Amino acid sequence: MLLAALLASCGGGGSGAATPAPVTPVGVTPGTTACSVRVVADSIVEAGKSAGATALGCTSTLADVSWTQISGPAITLLAARSPTVSFEAGTVGTVRLRADVHLMDGSAASASADVVVSAALGGSFVTVRADHSVRPGTATSVRAWPTLFGADTVRDIVWTQIDGPSVTMDTTDSRVLLLTAPVSTTDTVLKFRAVMTTSSGRQDQDEVMIGVEAQGAKPNGYLFDSTERVHVYRSAGLYGPVLARCAYDISLYYQDGLRNNFCSAATLPLLQTEAGVGAIPSVAQIMGRVLVSHDFLGANFEQFLLTQDTQGDFRRLLAGVSSIVLGAHVRPSYYTPATGAIYLDANNLWLTPEQRDVVTEVPDYRLAFDDALHYSAFGRLVKNNSYARRNFSSTARITRSTEELVLEIGRLLYHELSHASDFFPPGQRDLSGTQSIYANVVSRISAQTLASDALANQFPLQSSEMKALGQVLFQGALASDAQKAYSGADVGRFFAADRASDDYAYSIHQGSNSREDLAMLFEEFMMSYRHGVQYDIAFTSLYAPGMRAEQVIVGWGERGRIAEAAIKPRLKLVLAQIAPWIEPGVVDSLPAPILMRAGVSWDANLAISADSAFAQPSSLRMGVAGAPARTGTEDLKLRAHR
C-alpha cells in the first residue's frame, strides 16, 4: 500500500487517483496555512489487506481523539479513541475517515482522509498488522501475515524502515518486527515495509505506520517509566474525571511522604468505599473505574464479570483497588499500592484475531534473566489429565470465547487482586480520605504487618538455593558458576524440600518479604477450588529452540503442589487474611498432589494419576523447616508471567 502524508490544514485526504475536495479543520480559516492537526494515511490499499491513518498535532499534543467513518464500505475501527486507526479493507470503494481532536492547548480541530480500497490482484500476498500509536520509549511490534495460495510457501520476509526517525529493528523472527519508539518532542510517524518472497518466486509487499505521540518529561521520583494512551471506559462513573490523572499519568511522582503528587483517598478511593462497608461492588461500579487503551477491552472485561464471576470472588477482590487499567502495551501485569490500581496485559482479554492484532508481542523483559542457566522450568494448567487451556498460536487467526477467559484474565485477576488484598484486606479498607492510598498503608509496610509478612513469619521459605536463584530469575542478578551448573534435578531437590507452590514465590525484593509467595498460593488455590484446574510445575533439561516436547526430560515435577501437607497451613492463613468468605477447611478437600516421573519427557508426564506407574508418594512433610498452553515453547514456564 502507498502511504501519503496529508496536511489537515490543506484539506482532508487523497487517493492514488484523484484528489478529493479539501476538508478544513475546525478552527482553521480557509486559505490560511495554520495547522492544528494533520493526518497521515494510506492512500490506496488492496482488498484483503489492512489500512491505517494517524492524527498528529502540529503545534500542540493531542488531549483526546475520536475517529469516525464518514462514508464508504462499512469497516470496524477498534482503536477509534487512539491517534492511529487500522482497519481491514474488505470491499472495493473509498473509505473516508475523520479525526475529531481536542489539543492540550484547549483548542479543537478535525481532519479527514480518504483511503481507496482497490481490487485484490490475486495470488499469494502479505499484510502487516496493525497500524497503531505509542508513546516515546515504548517497545512495540507489528506482524506480517502471509496469505498463501496453492503450494506456495514463504521463502523470506525482509523489513525496511522507510520514514521517520531511525530505530533499531529486531527481526529475529522474520514475521515480527520489534522496536522501541524513539524519543520525540513532537508527534511523528514511523513507516516500515515488509517484502515477502515465496517459493514460487512471487513478491508482495505491505507497509505499516506507527505513530509516536509526544509526551511530557518524567519528573524526579517518577512512578511510571512510560504510559500508553488510555481513556475512561464509562465516562458516567463517579470518578471518571480523575481516573487517569490519579492512576496512570506520566507526571505522577513520589520522592518522600511530603514530596509527591499522589491523589488523596477522597479524590479516588478504593472501590469498597463506593460500594459501602462490607458490600460487594456491582459490575457497573467496577466498570466506572476502568481505563482502557481500546474499548473492546472494557467490553470484554465487563462481559467476563457479568458471566463468569458466578461466586462473586472477583467483585469482592476488586473492592480492594482504586482502578483497573487495561492496556495493549501493559506488560507485565502488576499491582502497585502507590495508586491502589491494577494494570492488566490486554493479551488476556482479546476474543477475535482483529482484537489480538492490537496487542503488543514484545516479550516480558525478565525472560532473558535465566539465559545463563542450564535447566528449564516448565508449567501448564491441567484438567482431567489433559491441557485445560487451548493453544493460541501467534501465527494463526484465532477466536476464543468469554468462557475461555477464565484461564486467561481469570487466573491473572486472582493473582493481581491477591496483591491488592495483601495491602488492603477486607477488614482494612476504611481509609483516611485526607491521605493518599499509599500513605494509608505505608506504616503497615514498614512494620511488616501485611498478610504476606504473616505468611513469611509463620511459615517462612527457607531454601537458600531457591532464594538465590530467585534473585537471578526475577531480579536480574548474575548467575554464579554453581548456579550455572544446576540441573533440573538439582533445582527440583531444592524446591521440593521447601514449601513454595511455585518458583515465582522466590521473587523477593531486598528489604521485604515475598509478595509473590502469597499471590501464587492464592491463584493456584482458586483455580483448583473454583475451576477444577491444577497446576503442573517441573524443572527439566535445558530447552533449546526447535526441540520437540519428547526431548524435554523432567528432572523433577509435581501436579497440584498446593495440596502438599506442608503447604496447606500456609494456604489456610492466606485465605483467612485476604478471602475470609471462603472457609479455610476447604483446603483439605483439594486433589492430592502427584509427583511426576523423573527421567521421562514433559509430554509423557501429562496423563498421570496417583495409582499410575508415573506417580510416587511425595517426600514433602510438615516437618520441613521453617503459568500456558500446549507442549513446546508455550509450556516453557514464563517465569515472569505475573
C-alpha positions as CSV (number, residue, x, y, z in Angstrom):
1,M,0.0,0.0,0.0
2,L,1.1,3.6,-0.5
3,L,1.4,5.9,2.4
4,A,0.7,9.6,1.8
5,A,1.1,12.4,4.4
6,L,-1.9,14.6,4.3
7,L,-1.9,18.0,6.0
8,A,-5.2,18.7,7.6
9,S,-4.8,22.5,7.1
10,C,-4.6,21.8,3.4
11,G,-7.7,19.6,3.2
12,G,-8.8,16.1,4.2
13,G,-7.1,13.4,2.2
14,G,-6.3,11.8,-1.1
15,S,-6.2,8.6,-3.0
16,G,-3.9,7.1,-5.6
17,A,-6.1,8.6,-8.3
18,A,-8.0,11.9,-7.9
19,T,-7.6,14.4,-5.0
20,P,-10.9,15.0,-3.1
21,A,-12.2,18.3,-2.2
22,P,-10.5,19.9,0.8
23,V,-11.9,19.4,4.3
24,T,-11.0,22.3,6.5
25,P,-10.1,21.5,10.1
26,V,-12.2,23.1,12.9
27,G,-10.8,26.4,13.9
28,V,-8.8,27.0,10.7
29,T,-9.8,29.7,8.3
30,P,-9.9,28.5,4.7
31,G,-6.9,29.7,2.7
32,T,-4.6,30.0,5.8
33,T,-1.6,27.8,6.4
34,A,-2.2,27.3,10.1
35,C,-2.0,23.7,11.1
36,S,-3.7,22.3,14.3
37,V,-3.8,18.6,13.3
38,R,-2.5,16.6,10.4
39,V,-3.4,13.2,9.2
40,V,-1.0,10.6,7.7
41,A,-2.9,7.8,5.9
42,D,-2.7,5.1,3.3
43,S,-3.9,6.5,0.1
44,I,-4.7,3.1,-1.6
45,V,-4.9,-0.5,-0.4
46,E,-5.8,-3.8,-2.0
47,A,-8.8,-5.6,-0.7
48,G,-7.8,-8.2,1.8
49,K,-5.1,-6.1,3.4
50,S,-5.2,-3.7,6.3
51,A,-5.0,0.1,6.0
52,G,-4.4,2.8,8.5
53,A,-4.4,6.5,9.4
54,T,-2.9,8.5,12.1
55,A,-3.6,12.0,13.5
56,L,-0.8,14.2,14.7
57,G,-0.8,17.5,16.5
58,C,1.1,20.3,14.7
59,T,1.8,22.8,17.4
60,S,0.2,21.1,20.5
61,T,-0.2,17.5,21.5
62,L,-3.5,15.6,21.4
63,A,-5.5,15.6,24.6
64,D,-8.1,13.2,23.1
65,V,-9.1,12.0,19.7
66,S,-12.1,10.3,18.2
67,W,-12.2,8.7,14.7
68,T,-15.4,8.3,12.7
69,Q,-16.1,6.7,9.3
70,I,-17.9,9.3,7.2
71,S,-18.6,7.2,4.1
72,G,-17.6,4.2,2.1
73,P,-17.8,0.4,2.6
74,A,-18.5,-0.4,6.3
75,I,-15.4,-1.0,8.4
76,T,-14.6,-1.6,12.0
77,L,-12.4,0.8,13.9
78,L,-11.1,-1.0,17.1
79,A,-8.9,1.9,18.0
80,A,-11.3,4.8,17.4
81,R,-10.0,6.7,20.6
82,S,-6.4,6.3,19.6
83,P,-4.4,8.7,17.3
84,T,-3.9,5.8,14.9
85,V,-6.6,3.6,13.5
86,S,-6.3,0.4,11.4
87,F,-9.0,-1.4,9.5
88,E,-9.4,-4.5,7.4
89,A,-10.1,-3.5,3.8
90,G,-12.7,-6.0,2.6
91,T,-14.8,-4.3,-0.1
92,V,-13.7,-2.1,-3.1
93,G,-14.6,1.5,-2.6
94,T,-13.4,4.7,-0.9
95,V,-13.4,4.9,2.9
96,R,-13.5,8.4,4.3
97,L,-12.3,8.8,7.9
98,R,-12.5,11.9,10.1
99,A,-10.5,12.5,13.3
100,D,-12.0,15.0,15.8
101,V,-9.4,16.1,18.3
102,H,-9.0,18.3,21.4
103,L,-5.5,19.5,21.9
104,M,-3.6,20.2,25.1
105,D,-3.8,24.0,24.4
106,G,-7.6,23.8,24.7
107,S,-8.4,24.1,21.0
108,A,-10.3,21.6,18.9
109,A,-9.8,20.5,15.3
110,S,-10.9,18.0,12.8
111,A,-9.3,16.4,9.7
112,S,-10.3,13.7,7.3
113,A,-8.6,11.3,4.9
114,D,-9.7,9.1,2.1
115,V,-8.4,5.5,1.7
116,V,-9.2,3.9,-1.7
117,V,-9.7,0.1,-1.5
118,S,-8.8,-1.5,-4.8
119,A,-9.5,-5.0,-6.1
120,A,-7.1,-7.7,-4.9
121,L,-4.5,-8.6,-7.6
122,G,-4.7,-12.4,-6.9
123,G,-2.1,-14.8,-5.8
124,S,-0.2,-15.0,-2.5
125,F,0.2,-11.7,-0.6
126,V,1.3,-10.3,2.7
127,T,-0.4,-7.8,5.0
128,V,1.2,-6.2,8.1
129,R,-1.0,-5.7,11.2
130,A,-1.6,-3.4,12.7
131,D,-1.0,0.4,12.4
132,H,-1.0,1.9,15.9
133,S,0.3,4.7,18.1
134,V,2.7,4.6,21.1
135,R,4.5,7.0,23.4
136,P,8.3,7.6,23.2
137,G,10.4,4.8,24.7
138,T,7.6,2.2,24.4
139,A,8.6,-1.2,23.0
140,T,6.2,-2.4,20.4
141,S,5.6,-4.8,17.5
142,V,3.9,-5.4,14.2
143,R,3.4,-8.8,12.5
144,A,3.5,-9.8,8.8
145,W,0.7,-12.1,7.9
146,P,1.2,-14.2,4.7
147,T,-1.8,-15.4,2.7
148,L,-0.6,-18.2,0.5
149,F,-2.3,-20.0,-2.4
150,G,-1.6,-23.4,-3.8
151,A,1.7,-25.0,-2.8
152,D,3.3,-21.6,-2.2
153,T,5.4,-21.2,1.0
154,V,7.3,-18.2,2.4
155,R,10.9,-18.1,1.4
156,D,11.7,-14.9,3.3
157,I,10.3,-11.6,4.6
158,V,12.6,-8.6,4.6
159,W,11.8,-5.4,6.6
160,T,12.9,-1.9,5.8
161,Q,12.2,1.4,7.6
162,I,11.1,3.9,5.0
163,D,10.2,7.0,7.1
164,G,10.6,8.6,10.4
165,P,13.4,8.8,13.0
166,S,15.7,5.8,12.7
167,V,15.1,2.9,15.1
168,T,16.8,-0.4,15.7
169,M,14.7,-3.2,14.1
170,D,14.6,-6.6,15.7
171,T,13.5,-9.2,13.1
172,T,14.9,-12.3,14.7
173,D,11.5,-13.8,13.8
174,S,11.2,-12.6,10.2
175,R,7.4,-12.4,10.6
176,V,7.6,-10.0,13.5
177,L,9.2,-6.5,13.8
178,L,10.1,-5.5,17.3
179,L,11.3,-1.9,18.0
180,T,11.3,0.8,20.6
181,A,9.7,4.1,19.8
182,P,12.3,6.9,19.7
183,V,12.3,10.0,21.9
184,S,10.5,12.8,20.2
185,T,9.3,16.2,21.4
186,T,6.7,16.4,18.6
187,D,4.2,13.9,17.2
188,T,5.8,11.9,14.4
189,V,5.2,8.7,12.3
190,L,7.4,5.7,11.7
191,K,6.8,3.8,8.5
192,F,8.0,0.3,7.7
193,R,7.8,-2.0,4.6
194,A,7.7,-5.8,4.7
195,V,8.6,-7.6,1.4
196,M,7.7,-11.2,1.1
197,T,9.2,-13.6,-1.4
198,T,7.5,-17.0,-1.8
199,S,8.8,-20.4,-3.0
200,S,7.3,-19.7,-6.4
201,G,9.3,-16.5,-6.7
202,R,6.3,-14.2,-6.2
203,Q,7.0,-11.0,-4.3
204,D,4.5,-8.8,-2.5
205,Q,4.9,-6.0,0.0
206,D,2.9,-4.1,2.6
207,E,3.6,-1.0,4.6
208,V,2.6,-0.1,8.2
209,M,2.8,3.1,10.2
210,I,3.4,3.6,13.9
211,G,2.5,6.9,15.3
212,V,4.8,8.3,18.1
213,E,2.9,10.7,20.4
214,A,5.0,13.4,22.1
215,Q,4.7,13.1,25.9
216,G,5.8,15.4,28.8
217,A,9.1,14.8,30.5
218,K,9.2,12.4,33.6
219,P,9.5,14.2,36.9
220,N,12.1,13.4,39.6
221,G,10.8,10.4,41.5
222,Y,8.6,9.3,38.6
223,L,6.3,6.4,39.2
224,F,6.0,5.2,35.6
225,D,8.8,4.6,33.0
226,S,6.2,5.2,30.3
227,T,2.4,5.2,29.9
228,E,0.2,4.4,27.0
229,R,-2.8,6.5,26.0
230,V,-5.9,5.3,27.9
231,H,-9.4,6.7,28.4
232,V,-12.2,6.1,30.8
233,Y,-14.4,3.2,29.6
234,R,-17.6,4.5,31.4
235,S,-17.5,8.3,31.4
236,A,-20.6,8.4,33.6
237,G,-18.7,6.8,36.5
238,L,-18.4,8.8,39.7
239,Y,-14.6,9.1,39.5
240,G,-14.2,9.1,35.7
241,P,-12.7,12.7,35.6
242,V,-9.8,11.7,37.9
243,L,-9.1,8.1,37.0
244,A,-6.2,8.7,34.5
245,R,-4.7,11.6,36.5
246,C,-4.6,9.6,39.7
247,A,-3.8,6.1,38.4
248,Y,-1.9,6.3,35.1
249,D,-0.2,9.6,34.3
250,I,3.4,10.1,33.4
251,S,3.5,13.1,35.7
252,L,2.9,11.1,38.9
253,Y,5.9,11.2,41.2
254,Y,6.9,10.2,44.8
255,Q,10.1,11.4,46.4
256,D,9.0,11.0,50.0
257,G,5.9,11.4,52.2
258,L,5.9,15.1,51.8
259,R,7.2,15.5,48.2
260,N,4.7,13.6,46.0
261,N,1.6,14.4,43.9
262,F,-0.4,11.3,44.7
263,C,-4.2,11.8,44.8
264,S,-5.9,11.6,48.2
265,A,-8.1,8.6,49.0
266,A,-11.0,11.0,49.0
267,T,-10.3,12.1,45.4
268,L,-10.0,8.4,44.2
269,P,-10.9,5.9,46.9
270,L,-10.9,2.2,46.9
271,L,-14.0,0.6,45.3
272,Q,-15.0,-0.6,48.7
273,T,-15.8,3.0,49.7
274,E,-18.1,3.4,46.7
275,A,-19.8,0.1,47.3
276,G,-20.2,0.6,51.1
277,V,-18.7,-1.1,54.1
278,G,-18.9,-4.9,53.7
279,A,-20.8,-4.6,50.4
280,I,-19.8,-6.3,47.1
281,P,-19.2,-3.8,44.3
282,S,-21.6,-4.0,41.4
283,V,-20.3,-4.6,37.9
284,A,-21.4,-1.1,37.0
285,Q,-19.4,0.4,39.8
286,I,-16.4,-1.6,38.8
287,M,-16.7,-0.6,35.1
288,G,-16.7,3.1,36.3
289,R,-13.2,2.5,37.5
290,V,-11.8,1.1,34.2
291,L,-9.3,2.8,32.0
292,V,-8.7,1.2,28.5
293,S,-6.5,1.7,25.5
294,H,-9.2,0.2,23.4
295,D,-13.0,0.0,24.1
296,F,-13.2,-3.7,23.3
297,L,-11.0,-4.4,26.3
298,G,-13.6,-2.8,28.6
299,A,-16.5,-4.6,26.8
300,N,-14.8,-8.0,27.1
301,F,-13.9,-7.4,30.8
302,E,-17.4,-6.3,31.6
303,Q,-18.9,-9.4,29.9
304,F,-16.4,-11.6,31.8
305,L,-17.5,-10.2,35.1
306,L,-21.2,-10.5,34.2
307,T,-21.0,-14.1,33.1
308,Q,-18.0,-15.8,34.7
309,D,-18.0,-14.3,38.3
310,T,-20.7,-16.7,39.5
311,Q,-19.4,-16.8,43.1
312,G,-18.7,-13.0,43.3
313,D,-15.0,-13.7,44.1
314,F,-13.7,-11.2,41.5
315,R,-16.0,-8.4,42.6
316,R,-15.1,-9.0,46.3
317,L,-11.4,-8.8,45.4
318,L,-11.9,-5.8,43.2
319,A,-13.2,-3.9,46.2
320,G,-9.6,-3.5,47.3
321,V,-8.5,-1.5,44.2
322,S,-8.9,2.1,43.1
323,S,-9.0,1.5,39.4
324,I,-8.3,-1.1,36.7
325,V,-6.0,-0.2,33.7
326,L,-6.4,-2.5,30.6
327,G,-3.7,-1.7,28.1
328,A,-2.4,-3.1,24.8
329,H,1.2,-2.3,25.9
330,V,0.9,-3.2,29.6
331,R,3.5,-6.0,30.1
332,P,3.9,-7.4,32.6
333,S,0.7,-7.1,34.5
334,Y,1.1,-5.7,38.0
335,Y,-0.4,-4.0,41.1
336,T,1.0,-1.1,43.0
337,P,-0.1,0.3,46.3
338,A,1.2,3.7,45.1
339,T,-2.0,4.2,43.3
340,G,-4.1,1.2,44.5
341,A,-4.6,0.2,40.9
342,I,-4.0,-3.0,38.9
343,Y,-2.6,-2.8,35.4
344,L,-3.5,-5.8,33.2
345,D,-2.0,-7.0,30.0
346,A,-4.5,-7.0,27.1
347,N,-3.3,-10.3,25.9
348,N,-5.5,-11.8,28.5
349,L,-8.7,-10.2,27.1
350,W,-8.8,-10.5,23.3
351,L,-11.6,-12.6,21.7
352,T,-11.0,-12.1,18.0
353,P,-8.0,-12.1,15.7
354,E,-8.6,-8.4,15.0
355,Q,-8.6,-7.6,18.7
356,R,-5.4,-9.6,19.2
357,D,-3.7,-7.6,16.4
358,V,-3.6,-4.5,18.6
359,V,-1.8,-6.3,21.5
360,T,2.0,-6.0,21.6
361,E,4.1,-9.1,21.1
362,V,7.1,-7.6,22.8
363,P,8.2,-10.3,25.3
364,D,8.4,-9.6,29.1
365,Y,11.9,-8.2,29.7
366,R,12.5,-10.6,32.6
367,L,12.5,-13.6,30.3
368,A,16.2,-13.0,29.5
369,F,17.3,-13.2,33.1
370,D,17.7,-17.0,33.0
371,D,19.8,-17.2,29.8
372,A,22.9,-18.3,31.7
373,L,21.3,-21.2,33.5
374,H,21.4,-24.8,32.2
375,Y,18.0,-26.1,33.1
376,S,14.4,-25.0,32.1
377,A,11.3,-24.6,34.1
378,F,8.0,-25.8,32.6
379,G,4.4,-25.2,33.7
380,R,0.9,-25.9,32.5
381,L,-2.8,-25.9,33.5
382,V,-4.3,-29.4,33.6
383,K,-7.8,-30.7,34.0
384,N,-8.6,-34.5,33.8
385,N,-5.1,-35.3,32.6
386,S,-5.4,-33.0,29.6
387,Y,-4.4,-29.5,28.9
388,A,-7.0,-27.1,30.4
389,R,-6.1,-24.3,28.0
390,R,-6.1,-24.3,24.2
391,N,-3.0,-23.3,22.3
392,F,-3.3,-19.9,20.8
393,S,-0.6,-19.9,18.2
394,S,0.7,-16.5,17.4
395,T,0.7,-17.4,13.7
396,A,-3.0,-18.4,13.5
397,R,-6.1,-16.2,13.2
398,I,-8.0,-17.5,16.3
399,T,-11.3,-16.7,18.0
400,R,-11.9,-17.6,21.6
401,S,-14.9,-17.4,23.9
402,T,-15.6,-15.4,27.1
403,E,-15.7,-18.7,29.0
404,E,-12.1,-19.4,27.9
405,L,-11.0,-16.1,29.6
406,V,-11.3,-17.8,33.0
407,L,-7.9,-19.4,32.2
408,E,-6.5,-16.0,31.0
409,I,-7.9,-12.9,32.7
410,G,-9.4,-15.1,35.5
411,R,-6.2,-16.5,36.8
412,L,-4.4,-13.2,36.3
413,L,-7.1,-11.4,38.4
414,Y,-6.8,-14.0,41.2
415,H,-3.0,-13.2,41.2
416,E,-3.0,-9.4,41.0
417,L,-6.0,-8.9,43.2
418,S,-4.4,-11.1,45.9
419,H,-1.6,-8.5,45.9
420,A,-4.2,-5.7,46.4
421,S,-5.8,-7.6,49.2
422,D,-2.4,-8.2,50.8
423,F,-2.1,-4.5,51.2
424,F,-5.8,-3.8,51.7
425,P,-7.6,-6.8,53.1
426,P,-11.4,-6.7,53.5
427,G,-11.1,-5.5,57.1
428,Q,-8.7,-2.7,56.4
429,R,-10.3,-0.7,53.6
430,D,-11.7,2.2,55.6
431,L,-9.0,4.7,54.7
432,S,-8.3,8.3,55.7
433,G,-9.6,10.4,52.9
434,T,-7.0,13.2,53.6
435,Q,-4.1,10.9,52.8
436,S,-3.1,9.1,49.7
437,I,-3.9,5.4,49.3
438,Y,-0.2,4.7,49.7
439,A,0.1,6.9,52.8
440,N,-2.7,4.8,54.3
441,V,-0.6,1.6,54.1
442,V,3.0,2.7,54.3
443,S,3.1,2.3,58.1
444,R,2.0,-1.3,57.8
445,I,4.5,-2.0,55.1
446,S,7.3,-0.6,57.3
447,A,6.1,-2.6,60.3
448,Q,5.8,-5.8,58.2
449,T,2.3,-6.5,59.2
450,L,0.8,-7.4,55.8
451,A,-0.7,-10.8,55.1
452,S,2.4,-11.8,53.2
453,D,4.5,-10.8,56.1
454,A,2.5,-13.0,58.4
455,L,3.0,-15.9,55.9
456,A,6.7,-15.3,55.9
457,N,6.9,-15.1,59.7
458,Q,4.8,-18.1,60.5
459,F,5.7,-20.4,57.6
460,P,8.9,-19.0,56.1
461,L,10.6,-20.1,52.9
462,Q,14.0,-21.5,53.8
463,S,15.8,-22.8,50.7
464,S,18.9,-20.6,50.4
465,E,19.5,-22.1,46.9
466,M,16.0,-21.2,45.7
467,K,16.2,-17.7,47.2
468,A,19.5,-17.1,45.4
469,L,18.1,-18.4,42.2
470,G,15.1,-16.1,42.6
471,Q,17.4,-13.1,42.5
472,V,18.7,-14.4,39.2
473,L,15.4,-15.4,37.6
474,F,13.3,-12.4,38.7
475,Q,15.5,-9.6,39.8
476,G,18.2,-9.8,37.2
477,A,21.2,-10.8,39.3
478,L,24.1,-12.5,37.6
479,A,24.2,-16.3,37.9
480,S,27.2,-17.8,39.8
481,D,29.2,-20.7,38.4
482,A,27.5,-23.0,40.8
483,Q,24.1,-21.9,39.7
484,K,25.0,-22.3,36.0
485,A,25.9,-25.9,36.8
486,Y,22.5,-26.8,38.4
487,S,20.5,-29.4,36.6
488,G,16.7,-29.7,36.6
489,A,17.0,-32.5,39.2
490,D,19.2,-30.3,41.4
491,V,16.7,-27.4,41.4
492,G,13.9,-29.9,41.9
493,R,15.6,-31.1,45.1
494,F,16.0,-27.5,46.4
495,F,12.4,-26.7,45.6
496,A,10.7,-29.9,46.8
497,A,12.4,-29.6,50.3
498,D,10.8,-26.1,50.8
499,R,7.2,-25.0,51.0
500,A,6.5,-22.8,48.0
501,S,3.9,-23.8,45.4
502,D,5.8,-22.1,42.6
503,D,9.4,-20.9,41.9
504,Y,8.0,-17.4,41.4
505,A,7.5,-17.3,45.2
506,Y,11.2,-16.6,45.3
507,S,10.8,-13.3,43.6
508,I,11.8,-11.2,46.6
509,H,12.8,-7.6,46.7
510,Q,15.6,-6.7,49.1
511,G,14.3,-5.4,52.4
512,S,10.9,-7.1,52.1
513,N,9.2,-10.5,52.4
514,S,8.0,-12.3,49.3
515,R,4.7,-10.9,48.0
516,E,4.6,-13.4,45.2
517,D,4.5,-16.4,47.6
518,L,1.1,-15.4,48.8
519,A,-0.1,-14.5,45.3
520,M,0.9,-17.8,43.8
521,L,-0.7,-19.8,46.6
522,F,-4.0,-17.9,46.2
523,E,-4.0,-18.1,42.4
524,E,-3.4,-21.8,42.3
525,F,-5.9,-22.5,45.1
526,M,-8.7,-20.5,43.4
527,M,-8.1,-22.1,40.0
528,S,-8.3,-25.6,41.6
529,Y,-11.2,-24.9,44.1
530,R,-13.4,-22.9,41.7
531,H,-12.5,-24.3,38.3
532,G,-11.0,-27.7,38.9
533,V,-7.7,-26.8,37.2
534,Q,-4.4,-28.0,38.6
535,Y,-1.0,-26.5,38.0
536,D,2.0,-28.6,36.9
537,I,5.5,-27.4,37.6
538,A,8.7,-29.1,36.5
539,F,12.4,-28.5,36.3
540,T,13.8,-30.1,33.2
541,S,16.8,-30.5,30.9
542,L,17.6,-27.2,29.1
543,Y,15.2,-26.4,26.4
544,A,16.6,-25.1,23.1
545,P,14.5,-23.6,20.3
546,G,13.4,-26.3,17.8
547,M,13.3,-29.1,20.4
548,R,10.2,-31.4,20.4
549,A,8.2,-32.0,23.5
550,E,9.5,-35.5,23.9
551,Q,13.1,-34.2,24.0
552,V,12.5,-32.2,27.2
553,I,13.3,-34.5,30.1
554,V,11.9,-33.9,33.6
555,G,14.4,-33.8,36.4
556,W,11.6,-33.2,39.0
557,G,8.0,-32.2,38.7
558,E,4.7,-32.2,40.5
559,R,1.0,-31.7,39.9
560,G,-1.3,-29.9,42.4
561,R,1.5,-29.0,44.8
562,I,-0.7,-26.6,46.8
563,A,-2.3,-29.7,48.4
564,E,1.0,-30.8,50.0
565,A,0.8,-31.3,53.7
566,A,3.4,-28.6,54.4
567,I,1.7,-26.1,52.2
568,K,-1.9,-26.4,53.4
569,P,-1.4,-24.4,56.6
570,R,0.1,-21.6,54.6
571,L,-2.8,-21.6,52.2
572,K,-5.3,-21.5,55.1
573,L,-3.5,-18.5,56.6
574,V,-3.8,-16.7,53.2
575,L,-7.5,-17.4,52.8
576,A,-8.2,-16.2,56.4
577,Q,-6.4,-13.0,55.7
578,I,-7.5,-12.0,52.2
579,A,-10.6,-14.1,51.4
580,P,-12.5,-14.6,54.6
581,W,-15.7,-15.5,52.8
582,I,-14.1,-18.9,51.9
583,E,-13.9,-21.5,54.6
584,P,-10.2,-22.4,55.1
585,G,-11.2,-26.0,55.8
586,V,-12.0,-26.5,52.0
587,V,-8.2,-26.6,51.6
588,D,-8.3,-30.2,52.9
589,S,-10.5,-31.2,50.0
590,L,-8.0,-30.3,47.3
591,P,-6.9,-33.1,45.0
592,A,-3.8,-34.9,46.3
593,P,-0.6,-33.9,44.7
594,I,1.2,-36.2,42.3
595,L,4.9,-36.4,41.6
596,M,6.0,-36.7,38.0
597,R,8.3,-39.5,36.9
598,A,11.8,-38.2,36.6
599,G,13.8,-39.2,33.6
600,V,10.9,-39.2,31.1
601,S,9.6,-36.4,29.0
602,W,7.4,-33.5,29.9
603,D,5.0,-34.7,27.3
604,A,4.8,-38.2,28.8
605,N,4.1,-36.7,32.2
606,L,0.7,-35.3,31.1
607,A,-1.5,-38.3,31.8
608,I,-0.6,-39.3,35.3
609,S,-2.6,-40.4,38.4
610,A,-2.0,-41.3,42.0
611,D,-2.0,-45.0,41.2
612,S,-0.2,-45.0,37.9
613,A,3.4,-46.1,37.3
614,F,4.3,-42.5,36.8
615,A,3.3,-41.5,40.3
616,Q,5.4,-41.6,43.5
617,P,4.4,-40.5,47.1
618,S,5.7,-37.0,47.8
619,S,8.6,-36.7,50.2
620,L,7.4,-33.2,51.4
621,R,6.2,-33.4,55.0
622,M,5.0,-31.0,57.7
623,G,8.4,-31.2,59.4
624,V,10.3,-29.4,56.7
625,A,12.0,-26.5,58.5
626,G,10.7,-23.3,58.8
627,A,1.9,-20.2,34.2
628,P,0.4,-21.5,29.5
629,A,-0.6,-23.9,26.7
630,R,0.5,-26.8,24.5
631,T,3.8,-28.7,24.7
632,G,6.8,-27.0,23.3
633,T,7.8,-23.4,23.7
634,E,4.4,-22.3,25.1
635,D,4.8,-24.7,28.1
636,L,8.2,-23.2,28.8
637,K,7.4,-21.6,32.1
638,L,7.0,-17.9,31.8
639,R,8.9,-17.2,35.0
640,A,8.0,-13.5,34.8
641,H,4.3,-14.3,34.0
642,R,2.8,-12.0,36.6
